[in-house]
Amino acid sequence: MPSTLYHRNWDKKIVKYMERKSEESEGEEVPEWVKEAWDYLVRKELGLRPKKPLWLDLPSMMRMVVTTPNVLKNQRPDG
């Protein structure tokens, strides 16, 4: 039983720490989605109710350099 109480207190300390760090980094060039992602992941891992970011269900995209037609053919998602 004591370990459960310790765990709950630890959860609160981590969330408060993250909120404080988020406030401190407002002047820095940290994208808002990075803060939202970390907040969601930590809360979910700790068993707290995570705030699901609006963009979470959107498809992901990334830049890809295609140097030859073979690279394009082999890197296409549909095979």
PyMOL commands that set and color helices and strands:
alter all, ss='L'
color gray80, all
select helices_A, chain A and resi 2-27+32-45+69-75
alter helices_A, ss='H'
color red, helices_A
deselect
rebuild
show_as cartoon
